[in-house]
Amino acid sequence: MGHLSSIFNPQIIESTTFRLKQTHPRDLPLTSLNFKRTVLMARSAIDELSDTGAFVRTASTFRNFISKDPNSPFPAESGRYHLYISYACPWASRCLAYLKIKGLNKALSFSSVQSKWGRTKENEEHMGWIFPTSDTEEPGAEPDSLNGAKTIRELYEIASKGYSGKFTVPVLWDKKLNTIVSNESGEIIRMFNSEFNDIAENPALDLYPPHLQAKINEINEWVYDGINNGVYKCGFAKKQGPYVEAVMKLYEALDKCEEILSKQRYLCGNEVSEADIRLFVTLIRFDEVYAVHFKCNKKLLREYPNLFNYTKDIYQIPGMSDTVKMDHIKGHYYGSHPSINPSGIIPLGPNIDYSTPHDRDRFSK
């Protein structure tokens, strides 16, 4: 799943299949690779609405897989791949979390766009992810040194001439073939978990172990629907009915998490897993952004003792705090959705310190 860029002209969805060949992905001599993509003419989360006014997220479009198999079209090679992220985006941040906690810093490079959307083409109204013009323009964001792109949109157009879908982050880029491997965060984190273990600094950490996979998949399904995507369904709803339905579902899921975490340290037991990283990226943004910007104010994270301490626990895993830049997070949401926050004013609080002590070590690992 990727974080969406913005345009104001929703049109129809169409499916196409295109073929890529070797040397350049549009020109491969011997091995041809099939890529399936769904093209969405509406490129804004705010515009992805049903007739009832409910937010309906569409699927990611580049779905290739890096493999530890050296004969794979995309083998796990040190230095070959680059991860483009936004620190503001929860979907991109969970990919960065894996890169950090698996110890892949030396195997993969990464860079971040600016927090606030900007115009992606001079003659269009489209607003989306853009790169800064210098390293000092916004701390944490940097120009694109690989392709010289000014926007994430340009990367999609390099990878697929005539591409007209969404321009989302994360983008996992293949430097060798000069194309996008994947923009689906749920699949990127699986690659990072297992396929780079021969070159990872923390290969023993398995966030998707075989004995927990069924449980993780089951938890991911309702956490995604009710919480990860649920906050967007609250924030982007255009009618009261869908908003109320989304809020009720959100708090039902949060209450369920609170109950689970009253009995064990993590969602799947007493070992951290993929399910925890996926939940964390929403929780860390909840009181600072979603409670206000997306009208998820029925109950704050700080009012859930288990969830709040759990969020601090995950934040304090070595490497996780590096993935959280609250100035980017707040700057993006409050500054990039004028239909929700026309003034662009960024609230000053609550400035929660997630590095303070938690009580989760009362559960044995």
Secondary structure, 3 states (H helix, E strand, C coil): CCECCECCCCCCEEEEEEEEECCCCECCCCCCEEEEEEEECCCCHHHCECCCCCECCCCCCCECCCECCCCCCCECCCCCEEEEECCCCHHHHHHHHHHHHCCCCCCCEEEECCCCCEECCCCCCCEECECCCCCCCCCCCCCCCCCCCCEHHHHHHHHCCCCCCCCCECEEEECCCCEEEECCHHHHHHHHHHCCCCCCCCCCCCCCCHHHHHHHHHHHHHHHHHHHCHHHHHHCCCCHHHHHHHHHHHHHHHHHHHHHHCCCCECCECCCCHHHHHHHHHHHHHHHHHHHHCCCCCCCHHHCHHHHHHHHHHHCCCCCHHHCCHHHHHHHHHHHCCCCCCCCCCCCCCCCCCCCCCCHHHCCC
